[in-house]
Amino acid sequence: MTLSIKNNLTKLQVQRYWELLHVLVSRTLKVRYRGSFLGVYWSLLNPLIMTGLYTAIFGATFASYYGNSIINYVLAAFTGLIVINFFSASTSQALASVVGNGALLNKIRLPVSVFPVSMIAANVFQFSVGAFPLLALITLFNSKSLINVLALVFPFLALILVCTGIGFLVSALYVFFRDLPYFYELVTFVIWISSPVFYPAAIVPPQVKPFLSLNPLSPIIESLRQITLSGAAPDLGLIWGALLGGIIILSLGWTCFHLWRHQFMDLL
């Protein structure tokens, strides 16, 4: 009897969380793109423009690392840019999500974690209808394999795990440290410059590589490029490395968020 009641309560809590998440994601997307001509497809504009810029500046220099093909460099730069843009946008929006909804949390009892999760989920939707279909077409054209297209889900899942973990961490820290957005801009720049976005990982000096390996986005980018551009079967080692990094960061972020959230209401 007790077990049945607990199960029913758990189901109700999950259902309520899911419904609240759906409402928050819908609200975020409507506010973000109200009156917009392209809507969610604006998320594709930045990586496309930056890809063109990087190709004009670095394409001829780095093409030799991509089979002496400017096209391969274009595709490599594009895959790196969509990863770093997703990370930067989703985590920066998650950072302010708890504090930004402080007035609401003081009036209504809500699960606090739903706010950073809703920011990540809104960007997942954007990515799913914008960059991901284009990435899938590129993969199908290069590999001629549906397995590679399906395998794209795994580095993307790793990216979601990383962003959710970082989102939990920074949204919790922002409650205590209101200068965090300025510092986080520097953090995202360091992560961007240390990710093999516009340059191939092969040019990084051996003495620097151990430090760059701490960047959780690097294995995700390398896995995406291997699946998308190589034409070979997905490298399970790269996929597992990306997923493992995502799981570790999500666990760390959720643990910190869970330990600190009882102090939030005094500061919101």
Secondary structure, 3 states (H helix, E strand, C coil): CHHHHHHHHHHHHHHHHHHHHHHHHHHHHHHHCCCCCCHHHHHHHHHHHHHHHHHHHHHHHHHHHHCCCHHHHHHHHHHHHHHHHHHHHHHHHHHCHHHHCHHHHHHCCCCCCHHHHHHHHHHHHHHHHCHHHHHHHHHHHHHCCHHHHHHCHHHHHHHHHHHHHHHHHHHHHHHHCCCHHHHHHHHHHHHHHCCCCCCCHHHCCCCCHHHHCCCCHHHHHHHHHHHHHCCCCCCHHHHHHHHHHHHHHHHHHHHHHHHHHHHHHHHC
